[in-house]
Amino acid sequence: MEEVFMVPSITCSICSSRISSELGRLEGISGVDIDLKTQSVRVTYDPDRQSPADIRRKIAELGYEVME
């Protein structure tokens, strides 16, 4: 599955790298694509291992606001 999260607090490549690295460590995440211009995070994941709520929570734990 694929889900796009709007994360307006992503402002630089350091933010992008941090989110990508941390999400990539989660079981069931197979891809993370971050677009700084649109401030979006596209995540490809196994729905049997992760849910959009889990991913949203992880991004928030890293200190970034995720739009609902």
Residue pairs with C-beta under 8 A, 6 or more apart in sequence:
1 44
1 45
1 46
1 47
2 42
2 43
2 44
2 45
3 42
3 43
3 45
3 52
3 55
4 40
4 41
4 42
4 43
5 40
5 41
5 42
5 43
5 52
5 55
5 56
5 59
5 66
5 67
6 38
6 39
6 40
6 66
6 67
7 19
7 39
7 40
7 41
7 59
7 64
7 65
7 66
7 67
8 39
8 65
8 67
9 15
9 39
9 63
9 64
9 65
10 16
10 19
10 34
10 36
10 39
10 41
10 64
11 36
12 36
13 36
15 64
16 34
16 36
18 62
19 32
19 34
19 41
19 59
19 62
19 64
20 32
20 34
22 58
22 62
23 29
23 32
23 41
23 43
23 55
23 58
23 59
24 32
26 45
26 50
26 54
26 55
26 58
27 49
27 50
28 45
28 46
28 48
28 49
28 50
29 43
29 44
29 45
29 46
29 50
29 55
30 44
30 45
30 46
31 42
31 43
31 44
32 41
32 42
32 43
32 44
33 41
33 42
33 43
34 40
34 41
34 42
35 42
41 59
43 55
45 55
56 66
59 66
60 66
